[in-house]
């Protein structure tokens, strides 16, 4: 098979990159794992995600050991999320302009270096609160540059019919890691010290780099680097402003995440100062959230076949709001674990629904930039919300902050009627609602397949 075919097979590695027109393979939730490329990336990502969640538990717990300030502890979530706000759009443009495999190798190497430095400083007992925030920001910078390129590889690894299942499996791997990593990380912190989880996280990036190094992408999928990054960013923003399906996802995400961030930002404070648990207890609670997400991912394909996306998102928002409010009052460890499991099931339903809606709302030539906009809105909400709820906790207490966040989640449901998500799941990849500006159109004249960068082949409107 030649490298110009829609599916290019690397004879040495056996990985395949999928085109947008690959035939339907299966309705099974596990079908994407039959694809060698997706399976290899999924396993490597799972390993790396376990290291990441071990690291996150260790880092947040280290901050609670270095300071008791609610704002400083909440700033850990901000330091991890703020780089996405600053870099999501450039990262999406770079991922659409350059070879995504090269971008991913560089960003994984950056995160490997950042985690190694933090491990060494912690061994030397030289880590301070601000230094911990700076290195967390550095790790977040690598993750910010990595995320659009990484998420945009999913449609290359599976046919379009399997994309919802692939996104759910990707979320499942993250949440298997969230179920395993925090508990293992907490036990390791108690047994050896925080430096060990930092070092293991650094090592986990090596597996991802090995898979990426062996992957040879299809030649027709490589991007051109001739366009300026700023022009590419403007093109993505213009597209989003005139694409109702993508705009609906961004609005709904932007109203949900700032309130949802309270659970993530305040959980370490709740565990340490309200429930009086050690790092292992914190890791176990965090793991219960991941366990619930794994359970939710298993049943999500079945739920999607019976309920609309808006129904699922609305119900999951109510459940997550109830879990957030319950944390304000419940102090029994067993009940807290149950609450976190239910919250995890709601969380994966929301995240998978938003992500699938984003990916199916846009054609391949602008997919990384659309995902970058989604990540910018998501992590911008997490960063701003974490600071807000940390400040509320410092002045009014953790219960007031959690109840306020739960109320805000319920209020956000008012946008469902005006911004439905159903339209983003239409199979037509040609964005008929998009009207490019004339300067861009002159540079990239229309082809018989529709407007787009020269040489980019997109699906014609279905007959």
Number of C-alpha atoms within 10 A of each C-alpha: 10 9 13 11 12 19 22 21 21 17 10 9 13 14 22 23 25 25 21 19 13 14 12 11 14 13 13 11 19 14 17 27 19 11 17 17 25 23 16 18 23 22 17 21 22 23 23 25 23 26 27 26 27 30 28 23 25 28 22 24 22 22 23 19 12 16 13 13 16 23 20 21 28 29 23 24 27 26 22 24 27 23 24 31 21 15 20 32 30 20 26 30 30 24 30 27 21 16 18 24 20 13 17 24 19 16 22 24 16 21 22 22 18 21 25 19 15 24 23 16 15 19 14 10 10 11 19 15 16 12 13 22 23 16 19 24 22 20 23 23 25 23 23 29 27 25 21 31 29 19 18 23 21 24 23 22 25 29 22 22 20 24 20 23 26 26 22 28 22 22 24 25 25 26 30 23 26 30 27 23 30 31 25 21 31 26 22 19 24 14 11 10 17 23 25 21 29 29 19 20 26 26 18 21 26 18 18 23 21 12 17 21 13 14 21 18 23 21 13 16 20 16 19 14 13 8 13 11 18 12 12 21 22 13 18 21 16 15 23 20 13 16 19 20 24 25 22 25 24 24 15 23 22 20 20 22 21 25 28 24 27 27 25 15 27 23 18 26 23 19 20 18 12 14 17 12 15 16 24 21 19 26 30 22 26 27 27 27 27 32 26 27 31 27 18 25 29 17 14 22 17 12 15 15 9 10 11 13 24 17 16 18 24 18 16 21 24 17 22 25 25 19 23 30 21 19 21 19 13 14 15 9 14 10 13 19 19 16 23 26 26 23 27 31 26 27 25 26 26 22 18 23 22 21 21 20 24 24 26 23 29 27 19 24 17 23 26 31 31 30 27 31 27 26 25 24 24 24 28 23 24 28 27 19 24 30 24 20 29 25 19 19 22 13 12 12 15 25 18 16 25 28 20 18 24 26 16 17 24 18 12 18 17 13 13 16 9 9 18 17 26 16 16 24 16 12 15 16 17 20 18 12 11 15 14 16 11 10 8 15 14 10 12 16 13 13 14 8 13 17 21 21 20 12 11 18 19 20 15 12 13 8 3
